[in-house]
């Protein structure tokens, strides 16, 4: 009887390539009223939003917007001023093998920003870190069953092929208005920044519901002496439905990006108190994965009749996806420069996390390391002009999943605060949100073709073998053309009697 078998097709996710880069961007804005008076930048910030990703042959083209803002002091004024500027990001990452129609995963973050005054303009220099992966789904054919035949030994393996199957996004617009304390005497908004966090991703009718939080922090100029500004925090809740086919909504992950942020101070309805209106535009992006789990023939041999000629093929699979999210508190001291006034009251704190490296420890865990770029705006003790202090504080976070070069790691600051230590340094505490994802990839050899060859030649008798390291019942049965069950109990270094 001729040997017959059936095949099964499934999809495997291939990592075509990954690339990272640092891009230096420049933005500038005219400083109104700047003359001979000195302009001193005190605090600067920037945010990156990637608008479009275009996959072309052997490269990935990114387009985005960098929004910059700064608080500064002019001349001998004790009041604070602010301005903003924008710059365009247009950058191409060379990824050999990339083609239109493939999947791409792109992450970008501002790693450093500084502001300086030149000839009537505020100049922003911004370093953006970019990291991209290109993925492809390819068809794989495996043998899932073989017709029964006397003397045929087969080994099947249950495979797991996780694949990124679809991506969908939806823009959400959140609005919130809060009444400001009368004693704050708020005059205008100076700087704004926001952080978005995903709390829950769950299937819902028509797609996937993404729930999360957005914390807006607004630096307001104040008429209350002796502190010329104060930070107001406004939390907002996100509840957004992202449309997806029902069959894709079981295994999903979500990401939130802040696209735009606007704040405004106006008078409340009573005509006496002021209120702060916040408007945040977010992009909720959902990544849907599916899993194929075929049973594939990985080996076969004959104990009688015709011997088998086997063709094998290595297949690279994404066997599983490990994700971890955790909160970590980072602490450190920011010294005040020599000659700078001593700290009186802290006005605002910014702590920008910059990831420098990550690695696994070989036992299924990992470690993320980096620095916090900290800027503290404060009012001097005893009064005077507001000033600032800055420093870089190292941080390290242990995560419960293994990390490798293909992992995706992001760290964001949920909150930061500072307090004065003896007036010459500041104790900074920042709460970090760390998110990691590792797609565990493995190579499996599967049988792609079987042919019958010459008759099996086996001399009957008894043989005593001492299995070597790595040998098991299957490998011994294959070597001596006997059923694998006859070699059950094989142990390295222990004699085993086999009847041929």
JONORBEL-V122117 format. One record per backbone hydrogen bond with DSSP energy under -0.5 kcal/mol. CO is the residue of the C=O (numbers start at 1). NH is the residue of the N-H. If there is no record, write none. Layout:
co;nh
CO;NH
CO;NH
//
This chain:
co;nh
4;147
6;144
6;145
8;142
10;140
12;14
12;138
14;16
14;136
17;134
19;132
21;130
23;25
23;128
25;126
27;124
29;122
30;32
31;34
38;40
38;75
39;41
40;73
43;71
45;69
47;67
49;51
49;65
52;63
53;55
54;56
54;61
56;59
58;95
59;56
60;62
60;93
61;54
62;91
63;51
63;52
64;89
65;49
65;67
66;68
66;87
67;47
68;85
69;45
70;83
71;42
71;43
72;81
73;40
73;75
74;77
81;72
83;70
85;68
87;66
88;90
89;64
91;62
92;94
93;60
93;95
95;98
98;58
99;102
103;135
105;133
107;131
109;111
109;129
112;127
114;125
116;123
118;121
120;31
121;118
121;123
122;29
123;116
124;27
124;126
125;114
126;25
126;128
127;111
127;112
128;23
129;109
130;21
131;107
132;19
133;105
134;16
134;17
135;103
136;14
136;138
138;12
140;10
142;8
142;144
143;297
145;6
149;152
151;153
151;303
151;304
153;301
155;298
155;299
157;159
157;296
160;162
161;292
163;165
163;290
166;288
168;286
170;284
172;174
172;282
174;280
176;278
178;276
181;184
181;185
182;185
184;223
184;224
185;223
188;221
191;219
193;217
195;215
197;213
200;211
202;209
204;207
206;244
207;204
208;210
208;242
209;202
209;211
210;240
211;199
211;200
212;238
213;197
214;216
214;236
215;195
216;234
217;193
218;220
218;232
219;190
219;191
220;230
221;187
221;188
223;225
224;227
226;228
228;222
230;220
232;218
234;216
236;214
238;212
240;210
240;242
241;243
242;208
245;248
246;249
250;252
251;289
253;287
255;285
257;259
257;283
260;281
262;279
264;277
266;275
268;271
273;268
274;180
275;266
275;277
276;178
277;264
278;176
279;262
280;174
280;282
281;259
281;260
282;172
282;284
283;257
283;285
284;170
285;255
286;168
286;288
287;253
288;165
288;166
290;163
292;161
294;159
294;296
296;157
297;447
299;155
301;153
305;456
307;453
308;310
309;451
311;448
311;449
313;446
315;317
315;444
317;319
317;442
318;162
320;440
322;438
324;436
326;434
328;330
328;432
330;430
332;428
333;335
334;426
337;340
342;381
345;379
348;377
350;375
351;353
352;373
354;371
357;369
359;367
365;361
365;403
366;399
367;359
368;397
369;356
369;357
370;395
371;354
371;373
372;374
372;393
373;352
374;391
375;350
376;378
376;389
377;347
377;348
378;387
379;344
379;345
380;383
387;378
389;376
391;374
393;372
395;370
397;368
399;366
403;360
404;407
407;409
408;437
410;435
412;414
412;433
415;431
417;429
419;427
420;422
421;424
421;425
423;343
424;336
425;421
426;334
426;428
427;419
428;332
429;417
430;330
430;432
431;414
431;415
432;328
432;434
433;412
434;326
435;410
436;324
437;408
438;322
438;440
439;441
440;319
440;320
442;317
442;444
444;315
444;446
446;313
447;143
449;311
451;309
454;307
456;458
458;460
461;500
463;465
463;498
465;467
465;496
467;493
468;471
472;476
473;477
474;478
475;479
476;480
477;481
477;482
483;486
484;487
485;488
487;490
491;494
494;467
496;465
496;498
498;463
498;500
//
